[in-house]
Amino acid sequence: MKKDFALGAALSTVADKWHDQLGTLLDACAHISNHLDYTQNAHAEDGAAFDGNQKAQGLAGAQ
């Protein structure tokens, strides 16, 4: 019976560690997502200018 209680405590510790690591992973994913959104918005005008230059040079659609 003592083994069962020890196993329960060990599983609880593992679950707590997994929960902490999951939180860290979710924070990292949110940070990456926020950075990608920021970068996309910051360079939105750059892309529009690039597209405009391609059209002006007759290169639109050419790859």
N, C-alpha and C positions, 0 to 999 in steps of 0.2 A: 504494500500500500504506500510506503514511503517513496518508492520509485515513481509511482504515479504522480505524486505531488511534485517531485523533483522534475519530472518530465514536463509537467504543466508549467512550472516556473521557467524552464528552459524555453519552451515554446512561446511563452509570453515575452521573454526577452528577445527572441528572434522576431516575433511579430512587431515589437516596438522598433527594432533596428530597421526592418523592412519599411515600416511606416515613415521613419525619419529619412531613409534613403529615397523613398518615393517623393516626399516633399522636396528634397533637394533636386531631384530630377525634374519635377514639375516647375520649380523655380528657374532652373537652367533653361528649360524649353520656353518658358515665358520670356526670359531675357533674350533668347535668340529670336523669338518671334517679334518682340518689340524692336529689336535692332533691325530686322529685315523690313518691318513696316516703316521705320524711320528712314532707312536708306532708300527705300522705294520712293517715299514722299520727297526726300531731299534731292533726289536725282530725277524726279518726274519731268522737270523742265529740260534737263539735259537730254532725255530721250526724245522729247518733243522737238528740240532743236536738231537733234541727229536725224530724226525722221524727216524734218523739213529740208535739211541739207540733201538727203538722199533724193527726195522728190524734185528738188531744184536741179539736181545733177542728172536726173533721169535714171536713178539707180533703185527706185522703190521696187521692192519685190525681188531684186537681184540679190543672190547670196553667193 
